[in-house]
Amino acid sequence: MSRILGLTGNGAVAYAVKQCEVDVVAAYPITPQTLIVEEFSEFVHNGEVHTEFVCVESEHSAMSACVGASLTGARVFTATASQGLALMHEILYIASTLRCPIVMGVVNRTLSAPINIHCDHSDMMGSRDCGWIQVYVENAQEAYDWVLQAFRIAESPEVLLPVTVNLDGFILSHSLEGVEVLDDEEVRSFVSTRKPVITIDPNKPITVGPICFTDFYFETKRQHVEAMNQSPKTINEVNGEFAELTGRRYNFIETYMMEDAEAAIICLGSTAGTAKAVAKRMRGRGKKVGVIKPWVYRPFPAEQILKSVENIGSLAVLDRACSVGAPYGPLCSDIAAVLYKENVKLNIFNVIYGLGGRDITPLDIEAIFNEALEVAETGVVKEPLKFVGVR
Amino acid sequence: MVRLNELTTEELFTPGHRLCAGCGAGVIARMTMKALRRPTVVVNATGCLEVASTIYPYTAWKVSWVHIAFENAAAVASGIEAAYKAMRRRKAWDREVDIIAFGGDGGTFDIGIQAISGALERGHDFLYICYDNEAYMNTGIQRSGATPHGAATTTSPAGTKIPGKPEFKKDFIGICAAHGIENAATASPAYWNDYITKVRKGLEVDGPAVIHVFSPCPLGMRHDSAISIELARLAVQTRYWPVYEVERGEYKLNIKVPRPKPVVEFLKLQGRFRHLFQPQFKHEIDIIQRWVDENWKRITKLCGEA
């Protein structure tokens, strides 16, 4: 029996973590993530969970404690944002290569300088190559749903990789929505308890994290790549089971009005909501536009994206992060690589938007759609990389 | 007090590791393992002990051993301790486990001190052991916050104007004791009984405990590898390395040194102090002696001995 609760994005994450009966949460406060750990600590102090909440003295120690706890066999969660994720950076790689199935909420916030607490994706994109499965959500419902699925995916013996669930700072983290939640018992049977494959059980001693030189390091990394490459199978299975349970069908990407679209926008996170609303309005005026929203960013859903763009004439790739000095932002670089690799000639252009929380309005989106339609019609990309919303 | 014939003959830190001949860390690790009381997990900060004891696919450890990074051994230990607590709560784990974290002086005094302070403040039940060879020996003898005044390292060389490290050693145990923990102690591998007793005590206390142990380093301190333990004994007998413990704020001197040898006896065996014996830098030896005297006075006063 599901119920609708009024939850913020952060509240939805905290509620999901509570229902997943996490053993250890080690976290440090940072805006706009803090509400997750504040709400969770209320569950702890009211005796509603068995969780050991370690209020560490930094995000670096948060991720370090998470790795220690995960190696012990515990189910582990943490959450952070921005500078906090950057401070964890060193340990993110260790968590993934040591195959620790940690789940982390990343409440996306820009990176300093100048210091700014608002949304963009430069924090997660800065750690894009850390070897974690990375999911972006559009609203609080998706945040709740993906946290539940993330534990299943991460802890699957077929995967054993950590997962980040990214939600846009303030836009999602602090907005109240009606969120359909499952009963505790339903979550318990869906997520189950963690069944670790190997732990540091002192009765069966093992050595974890030894120094590994030119003779073995490369193989370790190759195995990590292989684990990521194999993960879509499990992600797909978990998405399927979740759909059976809730009726909410997730996939690697969501496509909206793409069936006969001539031009489309692809973007991550909450902006997809705005883009979908604008696309619907423009459809009313006969403009054939659609939206592609990757939920899963790593492993990169190349196959699904390629399929979704088969019949369009132009694609606007929206990046809420920039890679200074690179030809495109991170998402667009991936798209371009996939198109080139598969020898698909599609006119794309990259829009960098919303840095430091700058609003992206329906009017901005409409202008991008119109430009994409023009590119589809003329076959000419005037501006391969443009900045929208900057003065 | 431990009796020699009571010590286990089982070696949980095994021969065949690649630490240098005469390295204090190997002796300390071995003695530590002799003091265990039950299944134990060892967390090791990046450093000599870590790189030399676990070159993949080999390991010298017969206990569960974890290395994550340089600055976070105490945080990793916190996570392990928290995990066992939570798993016991949901009845997925039923045994008692001891947790020991090892760090060198770089991983402890410098880059790791924040994680240590956090873990001590939170009161995790673990024993932190700093094996202090007084510089970043693993990366090639660079100065740390634990390097003593006057010592030559590769980043505080014996120059013609600046003779070694100008600064003095940090009071690490004072910092730990200020957290109000149950037990913080210094030790020397030359006094095996004192050390093993302290390891056992550190494991037995409920909550965090810290041991700061002198670790001779033939390569970095530049001494004969055959005299490591002798040097560790001289460090105590010259009052350079007072051996004491702090129990809930109460200082207690464990090894009395009524007739101290001059610190020069300790210095002259080590190449890192060789330059101080040149006529223009001889006053530096007096400065070190003065530091030793003042530090001893301060510690013994705290111990109620002065």
Boltz contact constraints between the chains, C-beta under 6 A:
constraints:
  - contact:
      token1: [A, 23]
      token2: [B, 83]
      max_distance: 6.0
  - contact:
      token1: [A, 23]
      token2: [B, 86]
      max_distance: 6.0
  - contact:
      token1: [A, 23]
      token2: [B, 87]
      max_distance: 6.0
  - contact:
      token1: [A, 24]
      token2: [B, 82]
      max_distance: 6.0
  - contact:
      token1: [A, 24]
      token2: [B, 83]
      max_distance: 6.0
  - contact:
      token1: [A, 24]
      token2: [B, 86]
      max_distance: 6.0
  - contact:
      token1: [A, 26]
      token2: [B, 79]
      max_distance: 6.0
  - contact:
      token1: [A, 50]
      token2: [B, 89]
      max_distance: 6.0
  - contact:
      token1: [A, 50]
      token2: [B, 90]
      max_distance: 6.0
  - contact:
      token1: [A, 52]
      token2: [B, 82]
      max_distance: 6.0
  - contact:
      token1: [A, 52]
      token2: [B, 85]
      max_distance: 6.0
  - contact:
      token1: [A, 52]
      token2: [B, 86]
      max_distance: 6.0
  - contact:
      token1: [A, 54]
      token2: [B, 78]
      max_distance: 6.0
  - contact:
      token1: [A, 54]
      token2: [B, 82]
      max_distance: 6.0
  - contact:
      token1: [A, 56]
      token2: [B, 118]
      max_distance: 6.0
  - contact:
      token1: [A, 57]
      token2: [B, 118]
      max_distance: 6.0
  - contact:
      token1: [A, 61]
      token2: [B, 75]
      max_distance: 6.0
  - contact:
      token1: [A, 61]
      token2: [B, 115]
      max_distance: 6.0
  - contact:
      token1: [A, 61]
      token2: [B, 118]
      max_distance: 6.0
  - contact:
      token1: [A, 64]
      token2: [B, 68]
      max_distance: 6.0
  - contact:
      token1: [A, 64]
      token2: [B, 72]
      max_distance: 6.0
  - contact:
      token1: [A, 64]
      token2: [B, 75]
      max_distance: 6.0
  - contact:
      token1: [A, 64]
      token2: [B, 76]
      max_distance: 6.0
  - contact:
      token1: [A, 65]
      token2: [B, 75]
      max_distance: 6.0
  - contact:
      token1: [A, 65]
      token2: [B, 78]
      max_distance: 6.0
  - contact:
      token1: [A, 65]
      token2: [B, 79]
      max_distance: 6.0
  - contact:
      token1: [A, 67]
      token2: [B, 68]
      max_distance: 6.0
  - contact:
      token1: [A, 68]
      token2: [B, 76]
      max_distance: 6.0
  - contact:
      token1: [A, 68]
      token2: [B, 79]
      max_distance: 6.0
  - contact:
      token1: [A, 68]
      token2: [B, 80]
      max_distance: 6.0
  - contact:
      token1: [A, 69]
      token2: [B, 79]
      max_distance: 6.0
  - contact:
      token1: [A, 69]
      token2: [B, 82]
      max_distance: 6.0
  - contact:
      token1: [A, 69]
      token2: [B, 83]
      max_distance: 6.0
  - contact:
      token1: [A, 72]
      token2: [B, 80]
      max_distance: 6.0
  - contact:
      token1: [A, 72]
      token2: [B, 83]
      max_distance: 6.0
  - contact:
      token1: [A, 74]
      token2: [B, 83]
      max_distance: 6.0
  - contact:
      token1: [A, 74]
      token2: [B, 86]
      max_distance: 6.0
  - contact:
      token1: [A, 74]
      token2: [B, 87]
      max_distance: 6.0
  - contact:
      token1: [A, 94]
      token2: [B, 68]
      max_distance: 6.0
  - contact:
      token1: [A, 200]
      token2: [B, 41]
      max_distance: 6.0
  - contact:
      token1: [A, 200]
      token2: [B, 64]
      max_distance: 6.0
  - contact:
      token1: [A, 200]
      token2: [B, 66]
      max_distance: 6.0
  - contact:
      token1: [A, 202]
      token2: [B, 39]
      max_distance: 6.0
  - contact:
      token1: [A, 202]
      token2: [B, 40]
      max_distance: 6.0
  - contact:
      token1: [A, 202]
      token2: [B, 41]
      max_distance: 6.0
  - contact:
      token1: [A, 202]
      token2: [B, 64]
      max_distance: 6.0
  - contact:
      token1: [A, 202]
      token2: [B, 97]
      max_distance: 6.0
  - contact:
      token1: [A, 203]
      token2: [B, 39]
      max_distance: 6.0
  - contact:
      token1: [A, 205]
      token2: [B, 62]
      max_distance: 6.0
  - contact:
      token1: [A, 205]
      token2: [B, 63]
      max_distance: 6.0
  - contact:
      token1: [A, 205]
      token2: [B, 64]
      max_distance: 6.0
  - contact:
      token1: [A, 206]
      token2: [B, 64]
      max_distance: 6.0
  - contact:
      token1: [A, 207]
      token2: [B, 54]
      max_distance: 6.0
  - contact:
      token1: [A, 207]
      token2: [B, 59]
      max_distance: 6.0
  - contact:
      token1: [A, 207]
      token2: [B, 61]
      max_distance: 6.0
  - contact:
      token1: [A, 207]
      token2: [B, 65]
      max_distance: 6.0
  - contact:
      token1: [A, 208]
      token2: [B, 66]
      max_distance: 6.0
  - contact:
      token1: [A, 209]
      token2: [B, 66]
      max_distance: 6.0
  - contact:
      token1: [A, 209]
      token2: [B, 67]
      max_distance: 6.0
  - contact:
      token1: [A, 209]
      token2: [B, 68]
      max_distance: 6.0
  - contact:
      token1: [A, 210]
      token2: [B, 54]
      max_distance: 6.0
  - contact:
      token1: [A, 210]
      token2: [B, 56]
      max_distance: 6.0
  - contact:
      token1: [A, 211]
      token2: [B, 51]
      max_distance: 6.0
  - contact:
      token1: [A, 211]
      token2: [B, 55]
      max_distance: 6.0
  - contact:
      token1: [A, 212]
      token2: [B, 56]
      max_distance: 6.0
  - contact:
      token1: [A, 216]
      token2: [B, 56]
      max_distance: 6.0
